[in-house]
């Protein structure tokens, strides 16, 4: 015999418990996102490309206004991996047929969506660290000239963040994992 409860089992929810549940789910989804094979491979390729290319473009005299623009294209690979992984994670319960089990939880569907969005923030922050390291390495080289733009340095991490949010949006609009692929 099976029973599906439409209302939460716990009727008197403490006010602070849902925020803690969102944070716990966000941490769980962040760990899963950052350890997914496509995301790991994308970060390894991104870091490998950055290290391999480092210093070869400017012949010892990097112009920092060009260096900050050079940090914008490589994070697109990470953004693609994050898009696919966030979409895959948001549709996990639908794929496994456990969507109806979530009706007994305190966590509402929109709060689960917020937790998935917060997991994409961690990937964007990791990309920001990589961009800062790449720019910092070139800025500390002797002979570096010019000034970098913070707005142009933020393009790479924002690409990763927006890619994750697009993957989440596609999971909400098109309830099929094939939509992101």
C-alpha positions as CSV (number, residue, x, y, z in Angstrom):
1,X,0.0,0.0,0.0
2,X,1.3,3.4,-0.9
3,X,0.2,6.8,0.3
4,X,1.1,10.2,-1.1
5,X,0.5,13.1,1.3
6,X,-0.3,16.4,-0.4
7,X,0.4,18.7,2.6
8,X,3.6,18.8,4.6
9,X,3.6,16.3,7.5
10,X,5.0,18.9,9.9
11,X,2.3,21.6,10.1
12,X,4.1,24.0,12.6
13,X,7.3,24.9,10.9
14,X,9.7,27.2,12.8
15,X,10.4,30.4,10.9
16,X,14.2,29.9,10.6
17,X,14.1,26.2,9.6
18,X,13.5,26.8,5.9
19,X,16.5,29.1,5.5
20,X,18.7,26.5,7.2
21,X,17.2,23.8,4.9
22,X,17.9,25.9,1.8
23,X,21.5,26.4,3.0
24,X,22.0,22.7,3.7
25,X,20.6,21.8,0.2
26,X,22.7,24.5,-1.4
27,X,25.9,23.1,0.2
28,X,25.0,19.6,-0.8
29,X,24.3,20.7,-4.4
30,X,27.4,22.8,-4.5
31,X,29.6,19.8,-3.5
32,X,27.8,17.6,-6.1
33,X,28.2,20.3,-8.8
34,X,31.9,20.9,-8.2
35,X,32.6,17.1,-8.2
36,X,30.6,16.3,-11.4
37,X,32.9,14.9,-14.1
38,X,32.1,17.6,-16.7
39,X,32.7,20.4,-14.3
40,X,36.0,18.9,-13.1
41,X,37.2,18.3,-16.6
42,X,36.2,21.8,-17.7
43,X,38.2,23.4,-14.8
44,X,41.2,21.2,-15.4
45,X,41.2,22.1,-19.1
46,X,40.6,25.8,-18.2
47,X,43.5,25.9,-15.7
48,X,45.7,23.8,-18.0
49,X,45.1,26.2,-20.9
50,X,45.7,29.2,-18.8
51,X,49.0,27.8,-17.4
52,X,50.2,26.6,-20.9
53,X,49.3,30.0,-22.5
54,X,50.7,32.1,-19.7
55,X,53.1,34.8,-20.8
56,X,53.4,33.7,-24.4
57,X,51.0,36.3,-25.8
58,X,52.8,39.5,-24.8
59,X,56.5,38.7,-25.2
60,X,57.4,39.8,-21.7
61,X,55.6,43.2,-21.8
62,X,51.9,42.5,-21.0
63,X,49.4,45.3,-21.5
64,X,47.0,44.8,-18.7
65,X,44.0,46.3,-20.7
66,X,44.5,43.4,-23.1
67,X,45.1,40.8,-20.4
68,X,41.8,41.4,-18.7
69,X,40.0,40.8,-22.1
70,X,42.0,37.6,-22.6
71,X,40.4,36.2,-19.4
72,X,36.9,36.3,-20.9
73,X,36.8,33.4,-23.4
74,X,38.1,30.4,-21.5
75,X,35.5,30.4,-18.8
76,X,32.8,29.7,-21.4
77,X,33.9,26.0,-21.3
78,X,33.3,26.0,-17.6
79,X,30.0,27.8,-18.1
80,X,28.8,25.1,-20.6
81,X,29.7,22.3,-18.1
82,X,27.9,24.2,-15.3
83,X,24.9,24.7,-17.5
84,X,24.6,21.0,-18.2
85,X,25.3,20.0,-14.6
86,X,22.9,22.4,-13.0
87,X,20.2,21.3,-15.4
88,X,20.9,17.7,-14.7
89,X,20.8,18.3,-10.9
90,X,17.5,20.2,-11.1
91,X,15.9,17.4,-13.0
92,X,17.2,14.6,-10.8
93,X,14.0,14.1,-8.9
94,X,12.0,14.0,-12.2
95,X,14.4,11.5,-13.7
96,X,14.2,9.2,-10.7
97,X,10.4,9.5,-10.3
98,X,10.7,11.0,-6.8
99,X,9.0,14.4,-7.5
100,X,5.9,13.5,-5.6
101,X,7.9,12.6,-2.5
102,X,8.9,16.3,-2.1
103,X,5.3,17.3,-1.2
104,X,5.9,16.0,2.3
105,X,9.0,18.1,2.9
106,X,9.2,21.5,4.5
107,X,11.2,22.8,1.6
108,X,8.9,24.4,-1.1
109,X,9.8,23.9,-4.8
110,X,10.9,27.6,-5.2
111,X,13.3,27.1,-2.3
112,X,14.8,24.1,-3.9
113,X,15.3,26.3,-7.0
114,X,17.1,28.9,-4.9
115,X,19.4,26.1,-3.6
116,X,20.3,25.0,-7.1
117,X,21.0,28.7,-8.1
118,X,23.3,29.1,-5.1
119,X,25.2,26.0,-6.2
120,X,26.1,27.9,-9.4
121,X,27.4,30.8,-7.4
122,X,30.2,28.5,-6.0
123,X,31.3,27.6,-9.5
124,X,31.4,31.3,-10.4
125,X,33.4,32.2,-7.4
126,X,35.9,29.4,-8.3
127,X,36.2,30.9,-11.8
128,X,36.7,34.3,-10.3
129,X,39.7,33.0,-8.3
130,X,41.1,31.5,-11.5
131,X,40.6,34.8,-13.4
132,X,42.2,36.8,-10.5
133,X,45.2,34.4,-10.4
134,X,45.6,34.7,-14.2
135,X,45.4,38.5,-14.2
136,X,47.6,38.7,-11.1
137,X,50.3,36.6,-12.6
138,X,50.5,38.9,-15.6
139,X,50.2,42.1,-13.6
140,X,53.2,41.1,-11.4
141,X,55.5,40.4,-14.3
142,X,58.2,42.9,-14.9
143,X,57.3,45.3,-17.7
144,X,53.5,45.1,-17.2
145,X,51.9,48.3,-18.4
146,X,48.4,49.8,-18.4
147,X,45.5,49.2,-16.1
148,X,43.0,46.3,-15.9
149,X,39.2,46.8,-15.8
150,X,37.3,45.2,-13.0
151,X,34.2,45.0,-15.2
152,X,36.1,43.1,-17.9
153,X,37.6,40.8,-15.3
154,X,34.1,39.9,-14.0
155,X,32.9,38.8,-17.4
156,X,34.2,35.2,-17.0
157,X,32.7,34.5,-13.6
158,X,29.4,36.1,-14.7
159,X,29.3,33.9,-17.8
160,X,29.6,30.8,-15.5
161,X,26.9,32.1,-13.1
162,X,24.5,33.0,-15.9
163,X,25.1,29.7,-17.6
164,X,24.1,27.9,-14.4
165,X,21.0,30.1,-14.1
166,X,20.1,29.3,-17.8
167,X,20.5,25.6,-17.0
168,X,18.1,26.0,-14.1
169,X,15.7,28.0,-16.2
170,X,15.7,25.4,-18.9
171,X,15.0,22.7,-16.2
172,X,12.0,24.7,-15.1
173,X,10.6,25.5,-18.5
174,X,11.3,22.3,-20.4
175,X,11.1,19.3,-18.0
176,X,13.3,17.1,-20.0
177,X,17.0,16.5,-19.4
178,X,17.6,16.4,-23.2
179,X,16.8,20.2,-23.4
180,X,20.2,21.2,-22.1
181,X,22.1,18.8,-24.3
